[in-house]
């Protein structure tokens, strides 16, 4: 009896250890504890430099954003975005989803935005390059979109992390092995998955806004097409039948 009782005690101790051990071991071996914070910064900088150095590329993104309704309920808003780039000055963006259905063209300093649902379009004269046009649009129209940051050729210079970085280890996006890193400050959290190897492309990122009463999350998954074939006609807007041209006005005070 004593021997059987001792066996039961041993088994119960082992069972308790097996129940607790996985979380305990993870806490002890978490990769972000074992790496210096500069590791995440270096991984992100390498990705930015690689993407900024691509002359021709395309990507498809699926974005899911939180939207706060009447300050009571958070709902998901989903969009598919297809982007095609031919540096320095050609750009096409196609957006379809819950709240936006539009197409954007940039060619030789001519920026056109077309609303596919309402069949109207507006044209702006902008700088010749994608970088300068984005600056112009953001400065004059108070537009903010994290996805557009990927389009800058000098993204590594513009978007150096200003906060401490964390390395969370290796994580897959689909079948691609990625480095999973994150950054946090008083205004937002930024988490990003970057493909390992010679082509460090950003395959997924999450942004959490801390400035609102409730933290809102934006998640984007990307699929890249490097050296995508293109011709100048793809970046030129041809107005559909009965399309209405409207004026684009600069907001007051801008």
N, C-alpha and C positions, 0 to 999 in steps of 0.2 A: 504493500500500500504506500509506504513511504517513497519507494522508488518510482511508482506510477505518478504520485503527486509531484515529485520533483521534475518528472518529464513534462507534466502539464504546465508547470511554472516556466520551464525553459521554452516550451513551444509558444506560450502566451507572450513571453518577452520578445521572441523572434518575430511573432506576428505583429506586435506593436511596432517593432523596429522597421519592418517592411512597410507598414502603413505610413510611417512618418518619414522614412529615409529619402524617398524621391524628392520631396519638397526641400528637405534639409540639404541634400547634396546639391540641388540646383542653386540654393541660396549661397552655398560655399563656392560653387564652380562657375557662377554666372560670368560670361566672358567680359562684360563691361567692368567687372571688378578687377580683372586680370590685365586689362589694357589701360594705357595712359589715355587721357582725354584727347590728346593730339592725334591719335589714330583716326578717329572719326573725321576730324577736320581734313586730314590728308586724303582720305578716301573720297570725300565730297569734292575737294579741290581737283583731284585727278579726273573725276567724272565731268566736272564743269569744263575743264580744259579740253577734254576729249570731244565733248559735244560742241563746244564753241569752235573747234577746229574742223568740223564737218562742213563741207561746201554744199553738198546736195543730200537731202534726206527727207523722209516723210515718217510720220507716226500717227497712230490711231490711239486715242485716249478715251477711256470710259471714266467719267467723273460722277461722283455721288456727293452732293452737298447737303448739309443740314440747313433748313429754312425755318425760322421761328414765326409761327402764325399767331397774331394777336397777343404775342408775349405769353402764350399759354401752352402751345404744343409745338414740338419739333417734328417736321416732316422731311422726308428725303426727296431731293430733286436730282434727277439723273439725266445726263447728256452724253452723247457720243460726239467726239471732236476728231476730225481728220485734218492734219496739217501737212502742207508740202512746202519745202524751202529750196530755193536755188540762190545762194548768196552771190553778190551782196544785196540785190534789190528785188527779188521776186518771191512772193509769198501768196499762198492760198489757204484759207481756213474754212472748213465746212462744219457747222454746228447743228445738231438735231437733238431734240429732247423735250423735256416736260415744259420748259418755259421759253426756250430760245430755238428758233429755226432760221438760221441766217448763214450767209456766205460772205467772206471777206477776200478781197483781191488787192494786191499791191504790185504794180509794174511801172517802172520808170517814173517814180514819184507820183503816181496816180493811185490813191487809196479809195477803194469802192466798197461799200457795205450794202448788202442786198437782203431784205426781209422776204423770205420765201413764202411765208403765209399770207402776208398782205400785199406782196408783189410791188413793193416800192424800193427805191435805192437812192443813195446819196454818194456824192463824190467829193473828195478833198484833194487838194494839191499838197503833197507832203515831201519831205526830203527823199533823196534817191535811194538810201540804204534802209534795210530792215531795222537796224539798230536805231538810227536817227528817227525813223518814222514811229517806232514804238515810243521813243522818248517824247516825240511831238504829241502823239495821241494821249499818252498818259498825263502829260503836263497840262494840255488844253482841255481835256474832257474828263479828268478825274476818274479814269478807268483803272481798276486794279484787278489783275488776274494772274495768279501764280503760274499758270501753265505758260503764259507768254514769256516768262523769264527764261525758259529753255531756248528761246529763239535768238537771244543775244549772242553775238560772236565773242564778246568779252565778258561772258557771264562769270568767269572765274574771278575777274577783277571787281565786278559790280557786287557780287553776292557772297563775299567772304563772310563766313559765320562769325557773328559777334558774341556768341555765347558758348559755354562749355559743351563739348560734344561727348556723346556716349556711344560705345560700340556694344551692340547687343548680340553679336555673333553671326552665324551663317543661317540664312533662311531662303527657301525657294519661292520664286514667283513663277508659277507654272512649273516648267521643267528646268528653269534657269537658276543656278546657284548664285545667291547674292550676299553681299555684306549688308547687314541691317544696322543702321546708325540713327542717331537722333540728337536733336538740339532743343534747348528750352530756355526761354527768358520770361520776363514778366508779361509780355503781350501774347506770345504764341508758343506752341510746340510744333516742331517739324521733324517728322520721321521719314526716312527714305531708304529704299532698297536699291542697291547698285550692283549690276552684274559683275561678277569676278572675272579676272582674266584680262585679255588685251583690248576688249571692247567694253569699258566701264560705263554702260548706258544706265540711265535712271529708268527702272521698270515699274516703280510704284512709289508714291509718296502720300503722306497724310499730314494735313495742317489742322491744328486745333486752336481756335481763336479764344484767347483768355480775356479779351477786353469787354465782351458783352456780359449781360447778367447771367446768361447760361452759356456754357462752353459749346461752341458750334464746331463741327468737324467737316472737313472736306477730304475726300479720298479719290485718288486718281491712279489708274493702272494703264501703262503704256505698252504699245507694241510698235517696234521700230522697223523702218525699211531704209537701210543705208544705200547710198548711191542710187536713189530712186530715179528712174528715167523721167525726164521732163522736157517740155518745150515751152517757149514763151507764150503760146496761145493759151496754155492752162492758167496763166496768171492774168489774163485779160478778160474783163467782164463784158459779156454781150447781153444786152437787156432783152429779156423775154418779151413776147407780144403783150401789149397793153400795160407794161410795167410803168410805174409812175416815178418820175424823178423828183426828189425833194431836196430842200436845202438843209445842210447840217450846220446847226448854230452852236457857237461856243457858249457854254453855260455862263451865266452872269457872274462876274468877279474873276473869271479865269482868262 
